[in-house]
Amino acid sequence: MRIVSLVPSLTLTLFDFGLTSESIVGRTPWCIHPKGDVDDVQVVGGTKTPTLSKIKAARPDLVVMDRDENPKAVYEWCQEQGFPTFVCHVRHPRDVPDMLRELGAAVGREEAAEAFAVAIEGELALVPVQGSRTALPLIWHDPLMAANGTTYAGNMLACLGFKVPNIEPEGTGYPVVTPDSIVENGVTDLFLSSEPHEFTTSEGQALHDALAQRTDQPPVVHFIDGEDLTWMGSRTATALQRLRDTLDAV
């Protein structure tokens, strides 16, 4: 089977299923895991701008895509070319187990997929009752951008027992925020991601200082691995564990 993956987290998942570069024949430059293994897989372009001629030259039996990450026009082109597609669309960690089972069936790795799905379900069974704390993940610095409560990243934090505000509910899910709007939404915990923007300690301190000028109880600032927030798939169970460890260490 020849697979082109346009989704970094699912490229990792396919390798974790036990597939190799003999089967995974196309990827994006953002497909960086597992390190070393992906070096043998041809880059066919970015998630938003894949090179269609390179996908075609790879002669895929399956193109792995994500509804939010990849353009609809690329999906439609694959349909016109007769390339079967697997399209991921998850909004919450609880959507991941069934997605993994479907992907495992599509690539003939049902047993491996089931093991990852069961591990995630075990982690989700530990989700605490929603408490009084409100979390907001920040993903970009200038302008300051967040992931709201409708996104996968937001729902990862909801699985830790936080409320996550739905800022700009009619927007894209990734609103521009300010220190004032952070305070207005009652945020008690800010999670500063390492990607797509890698927040520095000085940026975190400057943000904390700005918030301290507006409230006597500024949010606690946490620095986290951004991949734990957004790389859904085989990584989800361990990501939930690491995020919990981050909180336990505070």
MODAWO-V379553 format. One line per field, one symbol per residue. ss: DSSP state (H for helix, E for strand, - for the rest). psi: psi as a letter, one per 40 degrees, with the letter a starting at -180 (. if undefined). burial: + if it has 24 or more other C-alpha atoms within 12 Angstrom, else -. Layout:
ss = ???
psi = ???
burial = ???
This chain:
ss = --EEE--HHHHHHHHH-------EEEE---------HHHH--E-E----E-HHHHHH----EEEEE-----HHHHHHHHHH---EEEE----HHHHHHHHHHHHHHH--HHHHHHHHHHHHHHH---------EEEEEEE----EEE----HHHHHHH----EE-----------E--HHHHHH----EEEEE-------HHHHHHHHHHHH-------EEEEE-HHHHH-----HHHHHHHHHHHHH--
psi = hhhhhehdddddddddeeiaeddheiiieegeihhddedehhheiiddfihddddddefiehhhihdddiidddddddddeehiihhhgieideedddddddddddeffdddddddddddddddeehihhaeihihhheidgihiihaeeidddddddeeeiihighgdeaeegihiiddddddefhdhhhhieiehhhiddddddddddddeeiegiihhhhihddddegibeeddddddddddddde.
burial = -++++++++++++++++++++-++++++++++++--++--++++++++-+++--++-+++++++++--++---++--+----++++++++++++++++++++++-++-+--+++-++-+++-++--+------++++++++--++++++++++++++++++++++++-----+++++++-+++-+++++++++++-+-+----+--++--+------+++++++++++++++++++++++++++------
